[in-house]
Amino acid sequence: MKRLPILIATLAMCFALPGIAKDFPYEMPREKPDMPLSAAMHRIFDNYPAAQPEYNELFSQFKYTKLEGFDYNGGDGTISRRDPSKIIFHNGKYYVWYTKRHTKVPPIGMSKAKFATDEIPSSDWDLSEIWYATSEDGFKWQEQGVAIKRPEKPKVGWRSVTTTDILQWKGKYYLYYQGFMEASGLRGDDCPVAVSWADSPEGPWTPYNKIVIPNGPEGAWDQYSIHDPYPLVRDGKIYLYYKSDFGRNPHKVRMQGLAIADNPLGPFKKHPLNPLITSGHETSLFPFKEGMAALVYKDGPEHNTIQYAKDGVNFEIASITEMMPYAAAPYVPDAFTNTKYGRGITWGMAHFIGLGKRGQYHSMLVRFDCDLSLDLHDPEMKEHRVKHKPDVYFRQKLSKEQLHRIKNSKKPH
């Protein structure tokens, strides 16, 4: 019997040793505990910046605010604003550039592109120009006018100039944008990237009138389209991220790539590992700590994620979130400072699309706020879920075809 206490003590020591099975602690550890773990538990400690979203600097919810100062002609589909640029701050004001379509009639749809004319747009971004607006507080905006007009045919962008983004480089400003030479829908949504420059955000803008980032060669993933040009400064170079649509419908794929240059007018060299991000409908990034963070919204196997790459190239999922901004265009204070330690973002612009009744489709600009910043701690932004009212779910209703299939199925469903 004298050996029993010794045996109990020995067993207790064994269960306390690393690698011996024991209960997971009641208080969630900040660091990975030295004990047997499931694959899921290994993943949250190994793959994410923090095991709990509220401690993850690259996790946030998103809040949305309607902007003042933009008229949409009663929502009749003749005026549309979409695809904003990054926001910059200059001489006490915020600046943003965006795609604006003001046509006599709403778009007729890409499937009817062959009926589009010089006055009838096929898509929401067809027959568009690039406009800009300014604001003192980021909520009330004053539209200032057109920045980039459509050039004369056959120059790059004669059909439409859209989806711009801004670069500040050595005292000058550069707007990169998609330059369409045909109505979207004739073959697809095909275009390369063009650029204009100015000495001030106010312009005037001088067009380069050349393709600055060409489509890829035949058979390449980006052979037809280079969308959403998004420049940042890193390592003394211009890192321009972009999206391409590839594959054939109904299996269209969207992924993100990178082209790097020493000069804003090129030549840009595409990264040999492209595509770098396997999902996302738009391209939205910002310097964060030593690397780059990306908002990966919609489309692809890793949509609704925020990703991070210490080298700006090899991205990993840092968090999974919801209700991400569509075409996010953040205010990035250190976008062009060649920072070695990015501070993150707290707000920006996005767009809502497909507004209006059938035949009146248009888009509108909105503001989003978040906490993806090392300089902000907002507990409300770190909530793990968004509570939706029932009508939000009921709007995601079955289609007529789905209802017909279910009602006419002879098998239990």
Rosetta blueprint (number, residue, H / E / L):
1 M L
2 K L
3 R H
4 L H
5 P H
6 I H
7 L H
8 I H
9 A H
10 T H
11 L H
12 A H
13 M H
14 C H
15 F H
16 A H
17 L L
18 P L
19 G L
20 I L
21 A L
22 K L
23 D L
24 F L
25 P L
26 Y L
27 E L
28 M L
29 P L
30 R L
31 E L
32 K L
33 P L
34 D L
35 M L
36 P L
37 L L
38 S L
39 A H
40 A H
41 M H
42 H H
43 R H
44 I H
45 F H
46 D H
47 N L
48 Y L
49 P L
50 A L
51 A L
52 Q L
53 P H
54 E H
55 Y H
56 N L
57 E L
58 L L
59 F L
60 S L
61 Q L
62 F L
63 K E
64 Y E
65 T E
66 K E
67 L L
68 E E
69 G L
70 F L
71 D L
72 Y L
73 N H
74 G H
75 G H
76 D L
77 G L
78 T L
79 I E
80 S E
81 R E
82 R E
83 D L
84 P L
85 S L
86 K L
87 I E
88 I E
89 F E
90 H E
91 N L
92 G L
93 K E
94 Y E
95 Y E
96 V E
97 W E
98 Y E
99 T E
100 K E
101 R E
102 H E
103 T L
104 K L
105 V L
106 P L
107 P L
108 I L
109 G L
110 M H
111 S H
112 K H
113 A H
114 K H
115 F H
116 A L
117 T L
118 D L
119 E L
120 I L
121 P L
122 S L
123 S L
124 D L
125 W L
126 D L
127 L L
128 S L
129 E E
130 I E
131 W E
132 Y E
133 A E
134 T E
135 S E
136 E L
137 D L
138 G L
139 F L
140 K E
141 W L
142 Q E
143 E E
144 Q E
145 G E
146 V E
147 A E
148 I E
149 K L
150 R L
151 P L
152 E L
153 K L
154 P L
155 K L
156 V L
157 G L
158 W L
159 R L
160 S E
161 V E
162 T E
163 T E
164 T E
165 D E
166 I E
167 L E
168 Q E
169 W E
170 K L
171 G L
172 K E
173 Y E
174 Y E
175 L E
176 Y E
177 Y E
178 Q E
179 G E
180 F E
181 M L
182 E L
183 A L
184 S L
185 G L
186 L L
187 R L
188 G L
189 D L
190 D L
191 C E
192 P L
193 V E
194 A E
195 V E
196 S E
197 W E
198 A E
199 D L
200 S L
201 P L
202 E L
203 G L
204 P L
205 W L
206 T E
207 P E
208 Y L
209 N L
210 K L
211 I L
212 V L
213 I E
214 P L
215 N L
216 G L
217 P L
218 E L
219 G L
220 A L
221 W L
222 D L
223 Q L
224 Y L
225 S E
226 I L
227 H E
228 D E
229 P E
230 Y E
231 P E
232 L E
233 V E
234 R E
235 D L
236 G L
237 K E
238 I E
239 Y E
240 L E
241 Y E
242 Y E
243 K E
244 S E
245 D E
246 F E
247 G L
248 R L
249 N L
250 P L
251 H L
252 K L
253 V E
254 R E
255 M E
256 Q E
257 G E
258 L E
259 A E
260 I E
261 A E
262 D L
263 N L
264 P L
265 L L
266 G L
267 P L
268 F L
269 K E
270 K E
271 H L
272 P L
273 L L
274 N L
275 P L
276 L L
277 I E
278 T L
279 S L
280 G L
281 H L
282 E L
283 T L
284 S L
285 L E
286 F E
287 P E
288 F E
289 K E
290 E L
291 G E
292 M E
293 A E
294 A E
295 L E
296 V E
297 Y L
298 K L
299 D L
300 G L
301 P L
302 E L
303 H L
304 N L
305 T E
306 I E
307 Q E
308 Y E
309 A E
310 K L
311 D L
312 G L
313 V L
314 N L
315 F L
316 E E
317 I E
318 A E
319 S E
320 I E
321 T L
322 E L
323 M L
324 M L
325 P L
326 Y L
327 A L
328 A L
329 A E
330 P E
331 Y E
332 V L
333 P L
334 D L
335 A L
336 F L
337 T L
338 N L
339 T L
340 K L
341 Y L
342 G E
343 R E
344 G E
345 I E
346 T E
347 W E
348 G E
349 M E
350 A E
351 H E
352 F E
353 I E
354 G E
355 L E
356 G L
357 K L
358 R L
359 G L
360 Q L
361 Y L
362 H E
363 S E
364 M E
365 L E
366 V E
367 R E
368 F E
369 D E
370 C E
371 D E
372 L E
373 S E
374 L L
375 D L
376 L L
377 H L
378 D L
379 P H
380 E H
381 M H
382 K H
383 E L
384 H L
385 R L
386 V L
387 K L
388 H L
389 K L
390 P H
391 D H
392 V H
393 Y H
394 F H
395 R L
396 Q L
397 K L
398 L L
399 S L
400 K H
401 E H
402 Q H
403 L H
404 H H
405 R H
406 I H
407 K H
408 N L
409 S L
410 K L
411 K L
412 P L
413 H L
